[in-house]
Amino acid sequence: MAGTAIVTGATGGIGQAVTRQLTEKGFQVLALGTRRDALEQLSDACGCTGIAVDISDAEAVDAALVGVKADVLIHGAGLLGPNLPIHRTPAETIAQLIAVNVTGMFNILRAVVPGMVERQRGSVVLLGSICGNVAGAGPGAYSATKAAMQSVAANLRFDLQDTPIRVGEIRLGRVRTGIHGQLEMDTDFYDGYECILPDDVAQTILHMLATPPATDISTVEMMPTRQVVGGTRFSKG
């Protein structure tokens, strides 16, 4: 495997693991994120090219990726937000979740996929969540944005049915990344739990990319062994 890969959310736990493993496989990786210092550290560590951009800004995304010919897009950028009922979630929180998790996803796809269609090659992997289709598995507003991702993944694959471009979605259970701190709960979501690790997710993505071109692994539900399907129960080891 080789070529040019774009990784969004590259400075997060999963993004760093994906970026590192893709560069180790010979990909030229464009690592997108909002934290310039973290991007510089990641670039120094693995040789990727860091690009600081707010994906909710369509013009900024287009400017950052103009002329880029991507063979792979791994879209992992997103916000979780606080653990609040839908009817108590502040308007500004909802607006931010939609701007990054939904509008940002559309902005990235619009900037990258047309080039793949033009060149008739490419693979897209969207990193979603089990809470997109299981009530109670995550905050309601966040879950709604991940449900939107599930719909986008399915419809994008439908839109691209006459091309060789592959579209896959990974619906993740609990991954030890630290993102759960955004829930603002006095709960340790990792202590005693054998969670998925970022490197595990990266390896799964590499497997999806390594399958024969005529094979599309379209939907993966990736769970810790002790977290039941749907994700609402998780036993300690």
PyMOL commands that set and color helices and strands:
alter all, ss='L'
color gray80, all
select helices_A, chain A and resi 13-24+36-46+58-65+86-88+91-119+130-132+140-159+179-183+198-210
alter helices_A, ss='H'
color red, helices_A
select strands_A, chain A and resi 3-8+27-33+49-52+72-75+123-129+166-172+219-222
alter strands_A, ss='S'
color yellow, strands_A
deselect
rebuild
show_as cartoon
